[in-house]
């Protein structure tokens, strides 16, 4: 599909937009879009590109703010890119006191290596494990931009929280130094680590030999971290804080060996953690990966992940509603990977992931779009799966995932379930070593309102057309109180079309809202 929106190429001349309000954005960029971020994009109803007039680029703030942490922020001078010159305020390696990073015009925050929020409080919420919680909260205000490079990543330790709550008109952006410098393109990735939330909800595949999965003694190590970054415990309702209206761009740096982070990694986060309106853009590994715990996410977008878009592992109980996952043409692996087959397949808690209102667009000739294995329980409803390059839609690796009856004694929710799920792939189902395509088709056909020979009428790769709107809806409120019964299938439809507006960014892969900047450019707020 050809994007309707075209970039306006500018030189280094300063620009502004006439009539901009307090929450509007001007983004000159190098090859970026000149846009107004006023939230009126209409969820796929584009508005014309504004006409630029004379003005000024960003100028650096006078200095760094004072924060509560005694180490404070380090003023490292300025950095310049196509959107202007910024004051650089580098975070401490560890926040030992609750602190706020305020939005200040002309200022960027930098991570120089791993940045910890608090000190690990151990797997128990009291000091029965010999560790007291430090109870540090890092607050990040709407509009703040944090950048990093190389092995830098943010880790919120157990017993501490983050409050990164942006807004539809001023998202919080975690990005790379090259993005600030304006030298990224639509294929750039892997330029820094990512964001890690480490909680104390139950996990499996314990690192300690003999530990009971799901118990307070079952912990895991964050993938690739050179120094210990531990998660896990036995507190299902644990909270790591809140992240809302957040973009995470160009992440996935290899931290050690062949292990890299993804844009967002949750390790044993509990149901008290709030995750809404999260966008992952061009991660060199997975877009997001959820290791164990209890995860609830509403309004999530993954674009351009070079491995899996959404990876779920080690006993996670995940509820996700309104999910867009779109690969770059010729890049990426599966869109959904559920667990791995290993010696821990029968461990409990057993993974149970439920997704409603997803739109998946797979654009690389590969093995499959969705792969479910590791004895995981999985349900997908009210969703659209499209493969543009002949990749089969569904693969289920074993008879346990496909046919095992519900059994509470082994934490088994029953066979995989599909309802109001439509597939537009040259091949709908793929054989695996343990299950034939015909057996998968039989399970698929047992659900309500499914169609494996669907013709999609999506526009802009994510917005429902007439065929999607005609599919009856499955009532997912019966799954869990987290889910609402939607008006339509798919992630974006007329009744909810504005949720992608304002806080996202655009690329050659997909344009969400003509009133926001390209991902290759920083937004500039007046």
N, C-alpha and C positions, 0 to 999 in steps of 0.2 A: 504494500500500500504506500502511496506517495503522500508525504505530509503536505498539508495545504499551506503550512506556515513557512515563510522563507526568511532567512537571516538577513539583516541589514548590515552590510560590511562598512565599518567605519575605520578611519585612521585614529591617530592619537588626539584628535581635536576634542576639546571639552564640549559636553552637551548637557542639556536638561530638557525637561518637558514642561510645556506651559500648562498651568492649571492643575499641578500635582497637589494632592492632599497629603495629610500627615502620614498616611500609611501607604503611599504610592512608591513605586520602585522605578529607578532609572538605571538601566544597565547598558553602558556603552560597549564594553568588551571588545575583543578582537574576533570578529565574526559572530558576536553574540547578538541576541535580539534586543532591540530597543523597545521596552515594554512598560506598561503601567500595571502594577499589581494592585488592583482594586477589587479582586474577587468576583468580577462580573463576567468571567469567561464562559459561564453557562454550561460547564461540564461537557464540553465537546461542541459548543456553539461558538465558533471563533469570532473575535472582533478584529477590526483592522489594526495593523501595526501603526502606532502613533507616529506623528511627524516630529522629528527632533528639532529643537531650536538651540540657540546658544546657551551656555551655562558653564558650570565648573565640575571637575572631577572631585573625588573624595580627597580631603586634606587630613593629615594626621591629627589625632587628638593630642593635647598638650602633654599628657602623661598617663601613667597607669593608675587605676583606682586603688584605694586602700581596702583590703579585705580582712575578715576576722582572723584568718590563719596567720600565725606569727611569722611564718616564712614569707608571706606576702607574694606579690607578683614581681617579676623581674622585667624592668624596662630594657628591651633589647634594640632600641632604635626604631627604624621604620623599614617597611617593605613596600615595594611599588609594583603595580601591575596595571592592566588596561583600565581598571575601574578607578585607579587613583593611588594615593600613598596612604599607608596606615601605620599607626603606632602598634608595635608588637609587644604584648604583655605575656610573658612566659609563666606558666603555672608551676607551682612547686611539684616536686616528685611525689609528695604525699600531702593531702589535705588532712591535717590533724585537728582542725576545728571547723565547724559548720561555716560555710562561706558562700557568698553570692558573687557571681560574675555578671555585672550589670551591662546592659547594652549602652554603649557610648559611640556616638558617631565618629568614624575615622579610627576605630580601634579593633584589632583582632587579638584573640587569645591563642597561644601556642602551647602545644605539648612537646616537650623535649625529652623523648623516651617515655617509658611507662609512667603513668600518673595514677596513683591509688587514691581512692576516696576512703579515708579511715584505715584502720588496721583490721585484719581478719579477726572476727569475733568467734571463730570456731563453729562447729556444727550445731551447738545447742544455744537457745536464746537466753539461757542463764549462764552462770559460770561453772556449771557442772563439768564442763570440758576443760576447766582451768583457764579460760579466756573470757575476759569481760568485753562487752560491746563498747566500741568507742562512740557510736551514735552520731557520726558525722554525716551531715547532709550537704551535698553540693547543689546549689541552686543556680540555674542558668536562665537568664531572662530572655523573653522573645526578641528575635532579631540578632542574637549573638552569633558570631561565626568563630569557630574553633578550627585551627589547622594544625597539621602535623606532617611528618615525613618519616620514612624508614620504619624502624621497629616500634615507633611510638603507639601506645594505645591507652585507653581509659579503662580502669578496672574499679568497679564499685564493690568493695569487699563485703562479706557477710557481717551483719550487724550495723550497716551503714546504708545510706540511701542517696538517690539522685532525684532532683526535681528539675527536669529539663522540659518545661512546658512552654512551647511556642504558641503561635496563633495562626489562623488561616492566612492572615496578611503579613505576618512576620515569623516565619519558621526559624527554628534553631538549626544551624548547619555545621556539621562536622565534615571537614574536607582536607584536601592535601595542599602542600605548599605550591605545587605546580599549578593547581587551580587558581590560587591567589596570583601567581605570576602570569597567568593567562597563556600557558604553553601546553595545556591539555587539549586533546581532541576527543571525538566520540568513542574512541577505542581505548583510551587511557584507563588504567586500573592498577591495583596493587601498590599504591604509593605510600600507604601507612597502614597501621594495624586495624583498628576498629574500636567498637564500644562493647565492653563486657560487663554484664550484670551477674554477680556471684551471690547466690542465695543459699538457703538452708532447707529447701523443700526436698522430698525424697528423690533419689537417683538410683540407677543400677550400674553394673559394670564397675564395681568398686575397685579403687587402687590398692586397698589393703587386703592382703590375702586372708580369706576366711571371714571377712566382714559380711554381714547379712544385707542383701540389697534392700534399699528403702529404709534402712535403720539409721540411727544417728551416727553409727560408725562407718557408714558407706559414703565415701567422699570421692571426688574426682578432681583432676588437674586440668586447668584450661589448656586447650591444645596449643602447643608451640611456645608457651611462656617459658623463658629461660629460668626465671625465679618462680617459686611456688605461687600459684594463684588458684586457691582451692575453693570448691563449692560442694554443696550437698548437706544433708541432715535429715531431720524427721519432723519438719514444721511445714505442713502443706500450705498454710495461709501466710507464710512469711512475706514480707514486703521489701523489695529493693528500691521502692520509690515509684516515680512516674516519668515516662517519656511520651510526649504528645507533640504533634506538629514538628517533627524532626526529620531532616534529611541527613543521610550518611553517604558521602560520595568517595569514590576512588580508593576504597579500602582493600585489605587482603594481603598485606605485606607478609612474606615468609619470615616467621619469627625464629624458627629453628628447624633443622632437618628439612622435611617436606611438609611441615605443618604451618598453616597460615590461618589468620583470623578471618572472619567474615564481617560485613558491615555491623551487624548486631549479633552477639552471642549471648544467650541466656544460659546460665548453669545453675540448675536447682532453684530458680526463682519461684516464689510462691504466688498463690492466687491474690495476695494483697498488692502485687505489683501491677501498675496500670500502664498499658501500652496501647496507644491509639495514634492513628495518622503518622505512620512510620514509613519513610521512603528509603530504600537501598538503591544506590545507583553505581553500576560498574564495579562491583566487587570482583576481585580476581579469584575468589573462592566462592563459597555459598553467599547468597544474598543475606539470609538469616539462618541461624542454626540454633535449635532449642534442645539442650541437653537436660533431660529429666525435668522434675518440678511440675508446677501447675501454671500454664501459660494461657492467658486470655488476650487476644489481639483483635481490635476492630479497625478497619481502614488501613490496610497495609499495601504498599506498592514495592515490587522488586523489578528493576529494569537492568538488563545487561550483565547479570551474574554469569561468571565464566565456569562455575561448577553447577551446583544445584541452586535453584531459586529459594526453595524452602526445604530445609533438612531437619528431620525430627528424630531424636535418638534417646537411648538409655532411660526408658520408662516415663517419658514425658506424657502428661495429660494436657492436651492443647485444644483450645477452642478458638477458631478463627472465623470471622465473618467480614465480608467485603475485602477481597484480596485480588489484586492485579499482579500477574507475573508475566513479563514479556522479555524474551531473549533478544539480544542483538542478532541480526542475521549472521549465520555461520559461527556463532559463539555459544558456549554453554553446554551443559550436560542435561540432566533431567530437570524438570521444573519442580517435581515433588520426589524426594527420596525419603522413605520411611525406614529408618533403622538399618542395621547390617546383620547378616547371618553370622553368628559366632557361638561360642560356648555359653553365652548368657541369654539365649533366646527364651528360656523358661523363667528368667528372673522376674520378680514382681517388685514394684509395680510394673505392669505391662503397659507399653505405649498404647494410648488411645487418643488419636487425633481426629477431630471433627471439623470439617471445613464447609461453610455455606457461602454461596454467592462469590465464587471465584471466576475469574476470566483468565485463562492461560493461553498464551500464544507462543508456540515453540517454533524456532526459525533456523534450526540446524539439522541436517540429516544425521540421525543418531540412533541410539538403541530403543528408547522409549521416552514418553513425556512424563509418565507417572510410574514409579516403581515402589511397590510395597513388599517388605520382607521382614525377617527377624521376628516372626510371630506377632507382628504389630496388629493392633486393632485400628481400623481406619474407616471413616465415613466421609463421603463427599456428596453434597446435595446442592441443588439450585445453581449449577455451575456449567461453564462452557470450556471445552478443551479443543484447541485448534492446533494442528501441525501443518506448517506451510511447505515442509520439505520431505514428506513421505514417512516421517517417523511414526511408529505405532503409538497409539494413545496410552494403553494400559498394559502393565506387566505386574503380575502377582507371582511371587517366587515359590510359594509352597502351599500344600493342602491345608496346613494349619491356619494360615491367614484366610484361606478361601472358604473353608468348610467347618472349622471347629465351632461347636455350639457354645453358647454363653455358659459360664461356670464361675460364680463369684468366688469359690474357694481357691481358684488359681488366678483370680483377677482377669478373667477372660470375658470380654464384652460380646463375643460372637463373631461371625464371619464379617469380612469387609462388606460395606453397605453403600450402595449408590442409588440415589433418588433424584429425579428431575435433573439428571446429568446428561448433557449432549456432547457428542464427540464428532469432530470434523477432521478426520485423519484418513489418509489413503488406506491405512490398515488400522482397524480399531483395537485389536487385541494381539498380544505377542506371546508366543510360547516361552516358557522358562524351563529350567531343568526338572522342576517338580510339578508343573501345571501346564496343561495345554491351553491354547487360545480358545478352544471350544468350551472348556470348563470355565474360563474367565467370562466368556460371553454368557454362559448359563447363569452365573451369579449376577452379572450385570442386568440381565433381563428379568431377574427376580425382583428388582426394585421397581418403584413407581415412576412412570412418566419419563423413562430413559429412552434415548435415541442414539444408536451407534452409527447411523448413516445420515447425520445432520449436515445441513448446508448453512454455514454461518452467514449472517448479514451484519456483522459488526462494522462500525465505522470507526476510524481513527485507532483501530486495533483493540478498543476496549469498550466502546459505547454500543449498547444493545441496538439491534435493528428489529424488523418485524418478526423474523423467525424466532429470535430469542424471546421476544415479548409474548409470543404465542404459547410458550411451554408452560404447563401448569406448575404451580409452586408447591413444594413439599414443606409441610409445617415443621420447621426445625426447633420451634419453641418446646417441643416434646423432648428434645435432646437434653437441654439444660437451660436454666433461667438466663444465662448469658445471651442466648440467641433470641433475636426478634424474628417474627414471621415477615419475610420481605414481600414487597408488592410484585416483584419479578424475579426471575433467575438472573444470573450474571452479576458482575461487580458494580456496573454503572448502568442505570436506566433512568427514564424520565423522572420518576418519583424521587430519586436520590442523587441526581446528576451533579450536584454542586460539591460533593465531598472531595473531588479531586482539584478543586479550584484554589488558587492563591498560594498554597504552601508547597507545591511541587516544582519541578524544573523540567525543561524540555530537552530533547536531543534528536539526533537523526533517526533514532529508533522509534520514538513516540512523542507526540505533542499532546500534553494534557490540557493546557490552558494557554491561549495565546497572550494572556495578560501576565505571564511570569517569564523569568529569564531562562536562557539556556543553562544547562548544567555546567557547561564550560565557562560560565561567567558568574561572578558574585553579584547578588542583588545590592542595590544602593538605595538606602532609605532617606527620604527628605522629610 
